[in-house]
């Protein structure tokens, strides 16, 4: 089977923060990853490893691997996305330029479940840069919201991530066990 690598979807905006606290907008790329493409799977696995195997990026990498081996239920509704500083050659994603990854699943009702979103942890760099990136998670959320306009995004958040989701417009649904949701 022939499969193609990551597909550019849109430009997103993050922020570079320099050591002197100077801040400037920075354009990043929002791409869809293909779980059937070996280079996409390897890039996510390498990024997860470089990040110290945060549980979300590792889960995303594992889900992509299961789909590629034909061992996943309902894989046609699974989508994988990344925010990357890479500007071209998306058929070969560079793991060192991946800033965030997420996995979404379209539900039976057409709405979107967001099981995992992982932003590169601060300070994970092989070469110290004179800047760090900010607002990567917000860039990812803004891109996902734009992509799924008219649908509801739901998720279960870790307690320390709830302020991030609330700041990005999510609300708590007490009727559904406290799940968070956003109407895109």
N, C-alpha and C positions, 0 to 999 in steps of 0.2 A: 504494500500500500504506500502511495506517495503522500507525504504530508509536508506542509510548509510551516515555517517558524512563525514567530511572533508577528502580529499584524498591528501596524500603527493605527490608532483610532483618532487621537486628538492631542493637541498641546494642552498642558495644564500648567498652572503657575504655583511654584513653591517660593521659597525665600532663601537667599544666602545671607548668613550672618558672619561678619568678619571679626577678627580678634579685637578690633577697636570698637566693636558694637555697631559698626556701619551695617545697614541692612539694604538689600536690593532684591527686587523681584527676579526670579530665575525661571525660565521656561524649561519644563521637563516634558517627557513624552508619556502618554497614557497608551499602553499597548495591551492587546489581548494575546495571551499565551496559548499555544496549542499543545495539549497534553500528549498528542500522538507524535510530536516532534522531539527527537532526542536532544537536540541542542537547547530547546526550551526547558525540558525537564532537568537537564544538567545545570543550566544557569540557575534555576530556582534551588536545586539541591546544594549547589556550591554557595549561593548567597546564604541559605539557611545555615550551612556549616560555618561560614565566615562570621555569621552573626551570633555564633555560640548556640545554635540549634534552638532558638525560641520556639515554643510549642506550636504556634500558629503557622509559621513558615514551614516547619517540618511536616505538619499535617497537610498543608497544601502540596508539598513535594510528594508526600506519600499518596495522596489522592490522585495526582497526575500519573504516578507510576502505576497505580492500580488500573486506571483507565487505559493506559497504554498496553497493559497486559491482558485486557479484556475481563478483568475481575471486579468491575464496579457495577453496581446496580444503577440504572437510569443515567448513564453518563452524558446523554445528549442534552440534558438540562444543566450541566455543569459548565461554568465559565471561569476562566482564570485570567487575572489582570495584573499588570505591574505598572508602577511609576518608575521611570528610568531616566537617568541623565544622558543616556545614549540618544543620538540625534538621527542616526541612519543605520543601514544594514541590520534591520530588525529580524532578518532570517537567521541571524546568529547573535542572540542576546548575550551581552557581556555581564557576567554575574557581579563584577565589581561595581557596575553602574546601576544595578537594581537598588532602588531606594525603598520600595514597598511592594508587597504582593497581597492579593486577595483572591478569594474563591467565592463565587456566588452560585446559587442554584435556583432555577425557576421552579416555583411550586406548581402544583396541580391547578391552582386558581389563577395562575399567571403572575402572581406577585413574586417577589424576590426574597430569598433567604440569604443572609450573609453569615455563613458559618465561621469564616476566618479572615482576618485582616492583620497583617504584620508590617510594621514600619521598621526599617533598619535601626537598631539601637544606636543611641549617641555614642560617639567615641570608637566605633568599629571602623577603623581605617588602617590599611597597611602602610600608607604614606600619609603623614600628617599634612593636612591642607591648611591654608590660612583662613579657611571658613568652615562653617558647618551648615547643613540644610535644616530649615524649619518649615513647618506647615506641610509636610509630606503627606501625613494622614488626611489632612483636610483636602489636599489636592486630589487624593484618591477618592474620598467621599464625594467631592464636587463632581468628579468625572463619572463616578457610578450613578449619582443622582441624575446627571444630564443624560446618560445612556438609557436609563430605565424610566424616563418621564412618564407619569400617569400611573405608575405602579407603586405599591407599598413595599418598602424594604424592612424586613424584620431581622432581629438578631438577639442573641443572649450574650450579654457582655460580662467580662470579668469586672469585679468591683472597681479596680483602679482605672479602668478604661471608661467607666460611665461618664465622668465629666467631659471627656473628649466627645462622646456621642451626643450628649445633651448640648454641648457648644455647637455641634453640627446639625442641630434641629430635630434630633430624635426625641421622642416622648415615651413615657413609661405606660404600658398597657396593663393595668391592674387586673383586668378580666382574664388575661392570658398569662398569669403567673409572673407578672413583672417584666415580660419581654419588652424590648425597646423596638420602636418602629418609626418610620419616616415615610410620609406620603410624598413621593417624588412628582 
